[in-house]
Amino acid sequence: MDAAKRRNLERMLKLQYGIESRLPSTLIQSGEGKIRVATPEAFETARSLRGVHSVGLYVVKVVDGAPVLSIEGTHLFCRDIQQNVVELSHEQSEAWMSASPVQLKMHTASKYVAARSGPDCLGCGRAAGSKVFPYIPRWRRITSQPSFEPTAPQRAAAGEKNYI
Amino acid sequence: MAKPRLSEELREDLGLLLPNESDRLLECCSRPLRESIRVNTLKIDKDSLVSRLTTRGWMLTPVPWCDYACWVEGSSRDIGKTVEHALGYYYMQGAVSLVPVEALDPQPGEKVLDICAAPGSKTTQMGQKVRNTGVIVANDSDLKRIRALSSNTQRCGLINCVITRVDGRRFPMWAGNMFDCVLVDAPCTATGIIRKSWAAASNWSRRLARRISMLQRSLLRAGFDCLKPGGEVVYATCSLSPEENEETVNQLLQARPKAELLDLKLQGIRTRPGVTEWRGSKFDSNMAKTIRIYPHDNDAEGFFIAKVAKAN
């Protein structure tokens, strides 16, 4: 990625998420507006190989002029994200990772927001009013499960038959 | 669990390999495989993950031969369906399948080739061993499997990985003498992991093992040819048949005079030396430096591992 595109991406990240830190040295523009981070050795090695499918890690995609961070992108910049970030509870993070929309207590002004849950960085989602629709790739979604195994009285109270 | 069907040829070979012990091996294989996870230290430290999973009802006990892996038990929930798994904090990986990378022991900054990489368990394990530095070239020839490889390297956060899709046998044509270390985790008849699927045991034949060993020999030669002088290759299969293991390594030693078998020093796991003779064929005297890991020795999977250096 050339210097001008890099500067532009840094500017967009600062504007959208308040990220001030410098981007890693090797950035690669791949298909569908996706940007990947790689080690310089990986990039150099890839140039001498055949049948290259991908290099490095997908971290951000530019959608309608706004940067949308992948889960690894938010992990990379986790502590540097200062704005347009929502804090989720553990239950909300389970819903988020199963790609279910998450209801927030307040409206968000930005179209895209990043999500955190304690120390976990969960990627980005599209905000619409007080709801956020997470961008979780299909292969990465979890099927929803209760956080804890229900206890015997809870299962009995839930009307589970033949439960002693 | 009812004792599953085993092909007659495999029963005969196991009897030859393990006189008086094959029943113990089969009894062990009739039990389900214990689940284990590898902590992805690129994203989280082991103590934090263990604490998080323990509070949710799982019991984790350390795997003795790998300090960043745990056996998992104690909850009916699927360990593959947690937020932590989706975030790439851990990888579900058989405990013995961690050993080939431990044997190769790639170091930070090195140039590493995984010639049969999909679905990426060992690639991502190597990624954390080299701490996301240098480069790991992960190759596979099958597009479907490449997708799984790509997903797993992304989930585990590898920035030093180049994924290629070519026939691994052709790799030396453009990458000869290029790598510090190479892993050849070759396709095999999978008789060491029949606890996962008994189809491998009921369909096994010597003919099938011979046929697949032709591919294994070519892949091992290709992996060796990609090594820099002084580099090291680990050859591993989850098969127990000598045709796919010692015979394959022996063929490399004959074809490449610069190939030297190395000792494997592993702690916490019960291993046995490779066989030096099989059905009338005698192998290189150093073949006892290779290791066999039988399922009933560690209540886990079965593997064969050999480490070969390329002399300067």
Interface residues (C-beta under 8 A of the other chain):
Chain A: P24 V37 A38 T39 E41 A42 T45 A46 S48 L49 R50 G51 V52 H53 S54 V55 G56 L57 Y58 S70 I71 E72 H75 H90 S93 E94 M97 S117 P119 D120 L122 I136 P137 W139 R140 R141 I142 T143 Q145 S147 F148 E149
Chain B: K43 S48 R56 G57 S75 S76 R77 D78 K81 T82 V83 H85 A86 L87 G88 G109 K111 N132 T133 G134 V135 I136 V137 N139 I146 S150 S151 T153 Q154 R155 G157 L158 I159 N160 C161 V162 I163 T164 R165 V166 W174 A175 M178
